[in-house]
Amino acid sequence: MKAIMKKSRRPMQIVILIAVLIIGGYAIGSTLFENDKTKVKIGAPPPDFHLADLSGSPVQLADYSGKALVINFWGTFCEPCVTEMPEFERQYEKWKDKGLVIAAINLSEDTLTVNNFVKRFNLSYPILRDVNRKTERLYGLRSYPTTFFVKPDGNIMDIVVGGMTEAAIEQRVTLLLEQ
């Protein structure tokens, strides 16, 4: 019985190895050779989105046309996101009269969690919901937080993956408002 099991184990190992190599090759190939037209890039316009705010009102990218816009993808589960959300609030309060708009897109968390977070940090800028994660996929997100700084002309000035300090946020906002 043991001899039969040893003989059948070897072909199974080979099948598993081949499957791993095929899947790994596909993953690496699709990353290396993905269509450049689908990538969000600095200097290009961001993908359009159609989301809802916390009250359920529809919001789309076109609503922010002609404005200096910060699009921040975040989640309450993300420590750098938790740190920078109040920093974005301070920058929003400082610059909103100069035309700054921040659209913080939450990554499909439940309504109660998001509302409690917004109340806890007293956030006043628009919080949008990406409940089906369609917008996240359109923007090609790979990690959180990810922030897009969009000039009033509608093109992306900068993309930051990962958390930022308040000074880094302010520096980019200042450049954005100078555009």
N, CA, C and O of each residue as an XYZ file, in Angstrom:
716
protein
N       0.822     -1.193      0.000
C       0.000      0.000      0.000
C       0.872      1.265      0.000
O       0.594      2.223     -0.722
N       1.939      1.251      0.830
C       2.832      2.410      0.881
C       3.538      2.629     -0.453
O       3.756      3.769     -0.865
N       3.889      1.556     -1.115
C       4.568      1.670     -2.406
C       3.660      2.309     -3.448
O       4.116      3.106     -4.268
N       2.379      1.961     -3.418
C       1.419      2.554     -4.357
C       1.264      4.042     -4.089
O       1.222      4.842     -5.023
N       1.180      4.416     -2.823
C       1.025      5.838     -2.473
C       2.251      6.633     -2.885
O       2.123      7.758     -3.370
N       3.457      6.058     -2.698
C       4.673      6.758     -3.091
C       4.711      6.966     -4.607
O       5.129      8.022     -5.082
N       4.272      5.951     -5.367
C       4.267      6.058     -6.819
C       3.271      7.113     -7.300
O       3.552      7.825     -8.264
N       2.115      7.226     -6.649
C       1.112      8.203     -7.086
C       1.412      9.614     -6.581
O       0.873     10.591     -7.101
N       2.253      9.714     -5.592
C       2.607     11.026     -5.045
C       3.459     11.823     -6.023
O       3.260     13.030     -6.157
N       4.389     11.193     -6.701
C       5.302     11.867     -7.621
C       4.557     12.552     -8.776
O       4.812     13.731     -9.023
N       3.658     11.881     -9.489
C       2.919     12.576    -10.562
C       2.077     13.741    -10.029
O       1.937     14.762    -10.702
N       1.520     13.590     -8.834
C       0.721     14.671     -8.247
C       1.603     15.887     -7.968
O       1.184     17.022     -8.195
N       2.802     15.660     -7.484
C       3.734     16.754     -7.234
C       4.090     17.471     -8.538
O       4.200     18.697     -8.571
N       4.266     16.705     -9.598
C       4.593     17.293    -10.897
C       3.418     18.130    -11.411
O       3.626     19.225    -11.934
N       2.208     17.637    -11.271
C       1.013     18.379    -11.687
C       0.898     19.684    -10.911
O       0.627     20.733    -11.495
N       1.103     19.624     -9.605
C       1.032     20.833     -8.768
C       2.110     21.826     -9.178
O       1.835     23.021     -9.285
N       3.331     21.353     -9.409
C       4.422     22.237     -9.825
C       4.097     22.913    -11.152
O       4.322     24.114    -11.306
N       3.577     22.167    -12.097
C       3.218     22.744    -13.397
C       2.122     23.799    -13.229
O       2.185     24.862    -13.845
N       1.122     23.507    -12.399
C       0.041     24.479    -12.155
C       0.585     25.758    -11.542
O       0.200     26.856    -11.945
N       1.480     25.623    -10.570
C       2.070     26.804     -9.923
C       2.867     27.614    -10.942
O       2.781     28.842    -10.957
N       3.632     26.947    -11.784
C       4.413     27.657    -12.799
C       3.518     28.376    -13.808
O       3.813     29.504    -14.204
N       2.445     27.740    -14.217
C       1.521     28.380    -15.170
C       0.859     29.599    -14.540
O       0.815     30.666    -15.152
N       0.347     29.449    -13.326
C      -0.318     30.576    -12.648
C       0.667     31.704    -12.377
O       0.353     32.874    -12.594
N       1.864     31.350    -11.900
C       2.890     32.365    -11.640
C       3.307     33.085    -12.903
O       3.466     34.306    -12.906
N       3.485     32.329    -13.982
C       3.859     32.932    -15.261
C       2.787     33.881    -15.768
O       3.092     34.958    -16.281
N       1.535     33.482    -15.623
C       0.438     34.350    -16.040
C       0.424     35.646    -15.224
O       0.281     36.734    -15.782
N       0.575     35.523    -13.898
C       0.555     36.704    -13.032
C       1.695     37.655    -13.373
O       1.488     38.864    -13.471
N       2.884     37.121    -13.552
C       4.036     37.965    -13.885
C       3.855     38.578    -15.277
O       4.096     39.770    -15.471
N       3.434     37.767    -16.234
C       3.228     38.258    -17.595
C       2.176     39.335    -17.679
O       2.363     40.335    -18.373
N       1.059     39.147    -16.974
C      -0.003     40.152    -17.044
C       0.428     41.454    -16.389
O      -0.028     42.524    -16.792
N       1.289     41.387    -15.395
C       1.803     42.602    -14.764
C       2.795     43.311    -15.677
O       2.734     44.529    -15.847
N       3.708     42.541    -16.262
C       4.731     43.137    -17.120
C       4.177     43.666    -18.432
O       4.648     44.678    -18.951
N       3.175     42.979    -18.965
C       2.690     43.321    -20.294
C       1.283     43.892    -20.289
O       0.596     43.854    -21.310
N       0.839     44.429    -19.135
C      -0.516     44.972    -19.119
C      -0.613     46.169    -20.053
O       0.367     46.877    -20.290
N      -1.788     46.374    -20.564
C      -2.048     47.416    -21.544
C      -1.812     48.792    -20.925
O      -2.475     49.170    -19.959
N      -0.865     49.534    -21.490
C      -0.536     50.864    -20.978
C      -1.726     51.809    -21.029
O      -1.795     52.754    -20.245
N      -2.670     51.566    -21.947
C      -3.823     52.448    -22.084
C      -4.737     52.368    -20.866
O      -5.500     53.298    -20.606
N      -4.668     51.261    -20.111
C      -5.546     51.117    -18.957
C      -4.906     51.644    -17.679
O      -5.579     51.739    -16.652
N      -3.634     51.985    -17.721
C      -2.961     52.480    -16.526
C      -3.271     53.961    -16.310
O      -3.289     54.752    -17.253
N      -3.509     54.309    -15.067
C      -3.711     55.710    -14.707
C      -2.324     56.333    -14.585
O      -1.462     55.818    -13.873
N      -2.120     57.447    -15.285
C      -0.790     58.052    -15.332
C      -0.822     59.537    -14.993
O      -1.831     60.217    -15.178
N       0.294     60.012    -14.499
C       0.485     61.444    -14.294
C       0.415     62.111    -15.662
O       0.999     61.627    -16.632
N      -0.309     63.234    -15.730
C      -0.462     63.973    -16.981
C      -1.697     63.597    -17.764
O      -2.063     64.281    -18.719
N      -2.351     62.504    -17.366
C      -3.572     62.060    -18.044
C      -4.772     62.324    -17.136
O      -4.599     62.494    -15.929
N      -5.963     62.360    -17.683
C      -7.138     62.522    -16.819
C      -7.418     61.236    -16.043
O      -7.145     60.141    -16.534
N      -7.957     61.367    -14.843
C      -8.318     60.164    -14.084
C      -9.570     59.523    -14.681
O     -10.352     60.194    -15.354
N      -9.759     58.225    -14.436
C     -10.981     57.574    -14.922
C     -12.222     58.187    -14.278
O     -12.197     58.603    -13.120
N     -13.301     58.234    -15.046
C     -14.567     58.743    -14.528
C     -15.101     57.781    -13.475
O     -14.865     56.575    -13.545
N     -15.815     58.319    -12.511
C     -16.477     57.465    -11.528
C     -17.882     57.954    -11.268
O     -18.182     59.137    -11.427
N     -18.740     57.035    -10.868
C     -20.119     57.324    -10.479
C     -20.335     56.611     -9.152
O     -20.497     55.391     -9.111
N     -20.336     57.376     -8.077
C     -20.443     56.830     -6.728
C     -21.572     57.530     -5.986
O     -22.303     58.334     -6.564
N     -21.708     57.222     -4.715
C     -22.678     57.905     -3.861
C     -21.944     58.422     -2.630
O     -20.981     57.815     -2.163
N     -22.419     59.565     -2.108
C     -21.852     60.066     -0.859
C     -22.545     59.367      0.309
O     -23.359     58.467      0.103
N     -22.227     59.778      1.518
C     -22.769     59.097      2.697
C     -24.281     59.248      2.844
O     -24.921     58.440      3.517
N     -24.847     60.265      2.226
C     -26.306     60.419      2.289
C     -27.003     59.705      1.132
O     -28.230     59.718      1.034
N     -26.206     59.080      0.254
C     -26.780     58.349     -0.877
C     -26.916     59.163     -2.152
O     -27.373     58.647     -3.172
N     -26.523     60.431     -2.103
C     -26.610     61.283     -3.303
C     -25.538     60.878     -4.308
O     -24.404     60.587     -3.929
N     -25.900     60.858     -5.599
C     -24.922     60.473     -6.619
C     -23.840     61.538     -6.809
O     -24.108     62.738     -6.752
N     -22.628     61.073     -7.033
C     -21.479     61.946     -7.267
C     -20.679     61.330     -8.405
O     -20.485     60.116     -8.459
N     -20.217     62.186     -9.313
C     -19.349     61.707    -10.390
C     -18.159     62.640    -10.540
O     -18.180     63.772    -10.057
N     -17.143     62.167    -11.200
C     -15.932     62.956    -11.390
C     -16.241     64.306    -12.025
O     -15.642     65.314    -11.648
N     -17.163     64.344    -12.978
C     -17.507     65.585    -13.682
C     -18.008     66.676    -12.729
O     -17.927     67.860    -13.054
N     -18.524     66.289    -11.558
C     -18.980     67.279    -10.573
C     -17.836     68.159    -10.089
O     -18.071     69.256     -9.580
N     -16.614     67.694    -10.240
C     -15.437     68.426     -9.749
C     -14.657     69.088    -10.880
O     -13.531     69.541    -10.674
N     -15.238     69.146    -12.053
C     -14.582     69.724    -13.216
C     -14.137     71.162    -12.940
O     -14.893     71.964    -12.391
N     -12.899     71.472    -13.329
C     -12.362     72.821    -13.168
C     -11.854     73.134    -11.780
O     -11.476     74.274    -11.508
N     -11.834     72.146    -10.885
C     -11.391     72.375     -9.505
C     -10.114     71.594     -9.207
O      -9.837     70.566     -9.824
N      -9.354     72.100     -8.258
C      -8.204     71.364     -7.744
C      -8.770     70.238     -6.883
O      -9.456     70.491     -5.892
N      -8.482     68.996     -7.265
C      -9.133     67.844     -6.650
C      -8.117     66.851     -6.110
O      -7.138     66.514     -6.776
N      -8.366     66.393     -4.902
C      -7.590     65.311     -4.314
C      -8.532     64.121     -4.192
O      -9.566     64.207     -3.529
N      -8.175     63.016     -4.827
C      -8.956     61.774     -4.735
C      -8.142     60.820     -3.879
O      -7.044     60.412     -4.259
N      -8.682     60.471     -2.733
C      -7.966     59.615     -1.792
C      -8.753     58.327     -1.566
O      -9.902     58.368     -1.125
N      -8.139     57.190     -1.867
C      -8.745     55.884     -1.596
C      -8.274     55.431     -0.224
O      -7.076     55.420      0.059
N      -9.223     55.058      0.626
C      -8.884     54.773      2.018
C      -9.817     53.718      2.613
O     -10.836     53.349      2.028
N      -9.429     53.252      3.790
C     -10.264     52.334      4.558
C      -9.984     52.503      6.039
O      -8.877     52.882      6.424
N     -10.969     52.228      6.867
C     -10.794     52.370      8.322
C      -9.830     51.324      8.863
O      -9.292     51.493      9.957
N      -9.602     50.246      8.119
C      -8.721     49.151      8.512
C      -7.251     49.469      8.247
O      -6.368     48.726      8.677
N      -6.989     50.551      7.553
C      -5.653     50.909      7.072
C      -5.045     51.960      8.007
O      -5.521     53.094      8.062
N      -3.999     51.582      8.736
C      -3.391     52.508      9.707
C      -2.899     53.813      9.076
O      -3.184     54.880      9.619
N      -2.163     53.776      7.937
C      -1.755     55.053      7.330
C      -2.958     55.907      6.916
O      -2.889     57.135      6.957
N      -4.054     55.261      6.520
C      -5.270     55.998      6.149
C      -5.831     56.711      7.379
O      -6.201     57.883      7.315
N      -5.889     55.994      8.488
C      -6.420     56.549      9.737
C      -5.586     57.761     10.151
O      -6.129     58.760     10.621
N      -4.284     57.670      9.979
C      -3.388     58.771     10.349
C      -3.590     59.990      9.455
O      -3.629     61.119      9.943
N      -3.720     59.764      8.142
C      -3.755     60.917      7.242
C      -5.134     61.549      7.050
O      -5.218     62.686      6.584
N      -6.206     60.856      7.391
C      -7.546     61.444      7.196
C      -7.717     62.766      7.972
O      -8.206     63.735      7.392
N      -7.336     62.842      9.248
C      -7.431     64.140      9.940
C      -6.487     65.194      9.341
O      -6.778     66.389      9.383
N      -5.356     64.738      8.783
C      -4.428     65.670      8.137
C      -5.049     66.245      6.857
O      -4.894     67.429      6.556
N      -5.744     65.398      6.121
C      -6.479     65.892      4.954
C      -7.565     66.873      5.391
O      -7.808     67.871      4.712
N      -8.209     66.600      6.505
C      -9.252     67.505      7.005
C      -8.673     68.888      7.302
O      -9.269     69.901      6.936
N      -7.528     68.932      7.957
C      -6.911     70.231      8.259
C      -6.536     70.973      6.974
O      -6.713     72.188      6.886
N      -6.025     70.253      5.989
C      -5.683     70.891      4.709
C      -6.936     71.348      3.966
O      -6.942     72.402      3.329
N      -7.981     70.558      4.054
C      -9.243     70.936      3.421
C      -9.782     72.227      4.032
O     -10.181     73.143      3.313
N      -9.792     72.290      5.349
C     -10.272     73.501      6.035
C      -9.425     74.707      5.661
O      -9.949     75.807      5.487
N      -8.139     74.509      5.539
C      -7.228     75.605      5.215
C      -7.414     76.107      3.776
O      -7.302     77.307      3.527
N      -7.695     75.204      2.825
C      -7.658     75.552      1.415
C      -9.003     75.511      0.685
O      -9.057     75.865     -0.493
N     -10.077     75.097      1.334
C     -11.342     74.941      0.600
C     -11.844     76.256      0.007
O     -12.473     76.252     -1.052
N     -11.577     77.378      0.672
C     -12.003     78.672      0.134
C     -11.183     79.094     -1.087
O     -11.569     80.003     -1.823
N     -10.056     78.426     -1.289
C      -9.211     78.691     -2.471
C      -9.555     77.726     -3.609
O      -8.941     77.775     -4.675
N     -10.540     76.850     -3.381
C     -11.001     75.955     -4.441
C     -10.619     74.496     -4.291
O     -10.911     73.701     -5.184
N      -9.979     74.112     -3.195
C      -9.597     72.716     -3.017
C     -10.814     71.848     -2.715
O     -11.662     72.206     -1.898
N     -10.883     70.704     -3.384
C     -11.911     69.708     -3.109
C     -11.196     68.392     -2.812
O     -10.259     68.010     -3.514
N     -11.638     67.718     -1.786
C     -11.126     66.381     -1.479
C     -12.290     65.415     -1.600
O     -13.355     65.631     -1.020
N     -12.081     64.354     -2.353
C     -13.060     63.271     -2.465
C     -12.387     62.022     -1.921
O     -11.494     61.463     -2.559
N     -12.812     61.587     -0.751
C     -12.226     60.414     -0.115
C     -13.120     59.214     -0.422
O     -14.270     59.160      0.014
N     -12.590     58.268     -1.164
C     -13.369     57.116     -1.603
C     -13.080     55.930     -0.694
O     -11.974     55.391     -0.675
N     -14.109     55.538      0.061
C     -13.964     54.411      0.974
C     -14.082     53.103      0.198
O     -14.854     52.986     -0.753
N     -13.306     52.145      0.626
C     -13.199     50.876     -0.090
C     -14.164     49.829      0.446
O     -13.758     48.890      1.130
N     -15.415     49.992      0.137
C     -16.495     49.005      0.337
C     -16.746     48.563      1.773
O     -17.157     47.425      2.000
N     -16.513     49.424      2.731
C     -16.831     49.066      4.111
C     -18.301     49.363      4.401
O     -18.946     50.118      3.673
N     -18.818     48.765      5.465
C     -20.229     48.957      5.779
C     -20.496     50.392      6.251
O     -19.600     51.080      6.741
N     -21.740     50.817      6.093
C     -22.157     52.191      6.362
C     -21.884     52.600      7.808
O     -21.386     53.700      8.051
N     -22.196     51.746      8.757
C     -22.001     52.072     10.172
C     -20.530     52.340     10.482
O     -20.207     53.309     11.169
N     -19.647     51.493      9.983
C     -18.212     51.673     10.215
C     -17.721     53.000      9.648
O     -16.995     53.737     10.315
N     -18.123     53.301      8.411
C     -17.682     54.543      7.761
C     -18.252     55.757      8.494
O     -17.522     56.710      8.767
N     -19.545     55.735      8.814
C     -20.163     56.872      9.519
C     -19.519     57.103     10.878
O     -19.282     58.251     11.256
N     -19.233     56.045     11.616
C     -18.579     56.192     12.924
C     -17.190     56.803     12.773
O     -16.790     57.643     13.579
N     -16.461     56.388     11.751
C     -15.129     56.930     11.500
C     -15.204     58.419     11.185
O     -14.437     59.212     11.731
N     -16.131     58.801     10.302
C     -16.290     60.202      9.900
C     -16.646     61.062     11.113
O     -16.111     62.160     11.272
N     -17.542     60.572     11.965
C     -17.916     61.315     13.178
C     -16.749     61.407     14.152
O     -16.508     62.456     14.749
N     -16.035     60.311     14.307
C     -14.900     60.280     15.249
C     -13.865     61.348     14.913
O     -13.324     61.996     15.809
N     -13.589     61.532     13.612
C     -12.571     62.490     13.198
C     -13.157     63.809     12.696
O     -12.424     64.685     12.236
N     -14.481     63.946     12.787
C     -15.157     65.180     12.402
C     -14.755     65.619     10.979
O     -14.362     66.764     10.756
N     -14.864     64.693     10.041
C     -14.473     64.976      8.656
C     -15.600     65.704      7.939
O     -16.766     65.322      8.037
N     -15.236     66.762      7.214
C     -16.264     67.556      6.540
C     -16.162     67.512      5.016
O     -17.054     68.004      4.325
N     -15.104     66.940      4.495
C     -14.995     66.842      3.038
C     -15.784     65.624      2.554
O     -16.114     64.745      3.351
N     -16.090     65.566      1.254
C     -16.937     64.487      0.737
C     -16.321     63.093      0.927
O     -15.171     62.846      0.563
N     -17.110     62.209      1.499
C     -16.749     60.798      1.648
C     -17.649     60.030      0.685
O     -18.874     60.079      0.790
N     -17.033     59.329     -0.241
C     -17.772     58.591     -1.255
C     -17.618     57.092     -1.007
O     -16.653     56.647     -0.384
N     -18.585     56.324     -1.503
C     -18.604     54.876     -1.268
C     -18.386     54.115     -2.569
O     -19.104     54.319     -3.547
N     -17.404     53.252     -2.569
C     -17.128     52.365     -3.710
C     -17.546     50.956     -3.308
O     -16.704     50.076     -3.127
N     -18.856     50.750     -3.170
C     -19.364     49.504     -2.595
C     -19.058     48.263     -3.436
O     -18.920     47.172     -2.883
N     -18.950     48.405     -4.740
C     -18.656     47.234     -5.570
C     -17.191     47.181     -6.019
O     -16.798     46.288     -6.769
N     -16.401     48.133     -5.560
C     -14.958     48.231     -5.839
C     -14.644     48.437     -7.325
O     -13.517     48.214     -7.769
N     -15.644     48.860     -8.075
C     -15.455     49.110     -9.507
C     -14.469     50.263     -9.727
O     -13.584     50.181    -10.577
N     -14.636     51.336     -8.950
C     -13.764     52.498     -9.100
C     -12.334     52.154     -8.700
O     -11.378     52.590     -9.341
N     -12.199     51.382     -7.652
C     -10.874     50.929     -7.222
C     -10.167     50.203     -8.370
O      -8.981     50.431     -8.608
N     -10.879     49.342     -9.072
C     -10.296     48.606    -10.200
C      -9.979     49.550    -11.365
O      -8.943     49.410    -12.015
N     -10.882     50.522    -11.632
C     -10.635     51.488    -12.705
C      -9.333     52.253    -12.485
O      -8.596     52.538    -13.429
N      -9.065     52.578    -11.226
C      -7.869     53.354    -10.886
C      -6.635     52.475    -10.707
O      -5.535     52.987    -10.499
N      -6.808     51.162    -10.785
C      -5.673     50.242    -10.704
C      -5.011     50.205     -9.345
O      -3.794     50.047     -9.258
N      -5.784     50.347     -8.282
C      -5.193     50.365     -6.942
C      -4.546     49.036     -6.595
O      -5.069     47.961     -6.888
N      -3.382     49.151     -5.955
C      -2.663     47.973     -5.493
C      -2.381     48.041     -4.003
O      -2.038     47.033     -3.385
N      -2.523     49.224     -3.426
C      -2.290     49.355     -1.994
C      -2.999     50.595     -1.464
O      -3.375     51.484     -2.228
N      -3.175     50.643     -0.148
C      -3.923     51.725      0.497
C      -3.048     52.413      1.524
O      -2.230     51.758      2.172
N      -3.196     53.687      1.684
C      -3.971     54.607      0.856
C      -3.261     54.882     -0.472
O      -2.048     54.708     -0.594
N      -4.033     55.308     -1.447
C      -3.490     55.825     -2.702
C      -4.227     57.122     -2.987
O      -5.453     57.194     -2.904
N      -3.443     58.155     -3.330
C      -4.005     59.493     -3.504
C      -3.615     60.063     -4.867
O      -2.461     59.988     -5.288
N      -4.612     60.632     -5.540
C      -4.424     61.252     -6.848
C      -4.663     62.757     -6.690
O      -5.696     63.173     -6.165
N      -3.720     63.559     -7.139
C      -3.841     65.014     -7.107
C      -4.157     65.461     -8.535
O      -3.325     65.333     -9.433
N      -5.370     65.987     -8.733
C      -5.863     66.323    -10.072
C      -5.939     67.845    -10.224
O      -6.599     68.530     -9.442
N      -5.254     68.351    -11.241
C      -5.229     69.794    -11.509
C      -6.583     70.259    -12.021
O      -7.370     69.453    -12.519
N      -6.863     71.559    -11.901
C      -8.126     72.097    -12.415
C      -8.356     71.821    -13.903
O      -9.500     71.818    -14.359
N      -7.283     71.590    -14.662
C      -7.454     71.274    -16.085
C      -7.915     69.828    -16.306
O      -8.151     69.409    -17.439
N      -8.041     69.073    -15.205
C      -8.552     67.711    -15.295
C      -7.508     66.629    -15.440
O      -7.855     65.456    -15.576
N      -6.233     66.991    -15.414
C      -5.163     66.001    -15.538
C      -4.484     65.745    -14.193
O      -4.426     66.624    -13.334
N      -3.982     64.547    -14.031
C      -3.340     64.149    -12.781
C      -1.974     64.801    -12.665
O      -1.135     64.666    -13.555
N      -1.751     65.516    -11.550
C      -0.466     66.149    -11.273
C       0.479     65.172    -10.585
O       1.678     65.166    -10.860
N      -0.067     64.336     -9.677
C       0.772     63.431     -8.899
C      -0.077     62.268     -8.395
O      -1.289     62.389     -8.214
N       0.589     61.144     -8.174
C      -0.040     59.967     -7.580
C       0.868     59.510     -6.451
O       2.064     59.298     -6.653
N       0.298     59.358     -5.263
C       1.078     58.913     -4.107
C       0.477     57.620     -3.580
O      -0.698     57.567     -3.218
N       1.294     56.584     -3.543
C       0.883     55.302     -2.984
C       1.490     55.214     -1.588
O       2.706     55.311     -1.421
N       0.626     55.029     -0.584
C       1.084     54.970      0.803
C       0.704     56.229      1.548
O       0.232     57.200      0.957
N       0.913     56.203      2.838
C       0.555     57.331      3.689
C       1.461     58.533      3.475
O       2.613     58.397      3.062
N       0.922     59.708      3.762
C       1.681     60.949      3.636
C       1.630     61.722      4.945
O       0.691     61.584      5.729
N       2.638     62.522      5.164
C       2.621     63.440      6.294
C       1.780     64.653      5.905
O       1.499     64.871      4.727
N       1.389     65.422      6.882
C       0.627     66.626      6.581
C       1.445     67.604      5.750
O       0.904     68.290      4.883
N       2.744     67.668      6.011
C       3.611     68.562      5.231
C       3.638     68.133      3.758
O       3.613     68.982      2.867
N       3.689     66.836      3.502
C       3.691     66.336      2.117
C       2.357     66.632      1.433
O       2.320     66.974      0.251
N       1.274     66.500      2.177
C      -0.045     66.824      1.627
C      -0.105     68.305      1.284
O      -0.524     68.682      0.190
N       0.314     69.141      2.226
C       0.263     70.594      2.005
C       1.127     71.006      0.826
O       0.725     71.860      0.036
N       2.302     70.416      0.696
C       3.187     70.750     -0.423
C       2.498     70.462     -1.754
O       2.553     71.287     -2.666
N       1.866     69.328     -1.874
C       1.195     68.961     -3.125
C      -0.050     69.812     -3.359
O      -0.334     70.201     -4.491
N      -0.790     70.099     -2.293
C      -1.984     70.937     -2.426
C      -1.581     72.335     -2.890
O      -2.239     72.910     -3.757
N      -0.527     72.876     -2.331
C      -0.047     74.204     -2.732
C       0.295     74.218     -4.218
O      -0.091     75.140     -4.936
N       1.018     73.196     -4.681
C       1.326     73.087     -6.114
C       0.067     72.943     -6.956
O      -0.049     73.533     -8.030
N      -0.856     72.163     -6.460
C      -2.123     71.940     -7.171
C      -2.890     73.232     -7.351
O      -3.432     73.489     -8.425
N      -2.940     74.043     -6.318
C      -3.698     75.298     -6.366
C      -3.006     76.361     -7.198
O      -3.642     77.326     -7.623
N      -1.704     76.198     -7.438
C      -0.964     77.135     -8.277
C      -1.206     76.887     -9.750
O      -0.881     77.735    -10.581
N      -1.771     75.741    -10.090
C      -1.977     75.346    -11.498
C      -3.019     76.225    -12.165
O      -3.320     76.039    -13.344
